[in-house]
Amino acid sequence: MQPIYFNGIDIGKVRQIEEFDDKLVSRIVSSLNTYQRMSMMIRGSLELGKLRMENWKAERSFFLFKCPVHGYQVTYPSGYFENLQCLPCFREELGLEEKKREARIEIVADLNYAPHSAK
């Protein structure tokens, strides 16, 4: 097994997609330089390198992207159109995991509101 480094982080040790846990992904995100951050903002994803997972015949390119629900995720292009799909979102769609619910508070400003003036 040859080491594969991304910004000094050895991602070549990863043998299953589940090993890209929150801790490893946060280390990857915090190691991004300005060029990589800009590239990710423009393209929507950033290639980390080619990895071969356990029981795979060939290497695949792995990408970092940001899911609007689950935050930063690492995955490989899949499906006929080679899309990047958030693994937790995919599991929620299949019913394997409970959906992540976010509490959102919206503050709506009433622009027509005028405070009572003293007469």
Secondary structure as GFF3:
##gff-version 3
##sequence-region A 1 119
A	DSSP	beta_strand	5	6	.	.	.	ID=ss1
A	DSSP	beta_strand	9	10	.	.	.	ID=ss2
A	DSSP	three_ten_helix	17	19	.	.	.	ID=ss3
A	DSSP	alpha_helix	22	30	.	.	.	ID=ss4
A	DSSP	alpha_helix	34	43	.	.	.	ID=ss5
A	DSSP	beta_strand	45	51	.	.	.	ID=ss6
A	DSSP	beta_strand	60	67	.	.	.	ID=ss7
A	DSSP	beta_strand	71	75	.	.	.	ID=ss8
A	DSSP	alpha_helix	87	94	.	.	.	ID=ss9
###
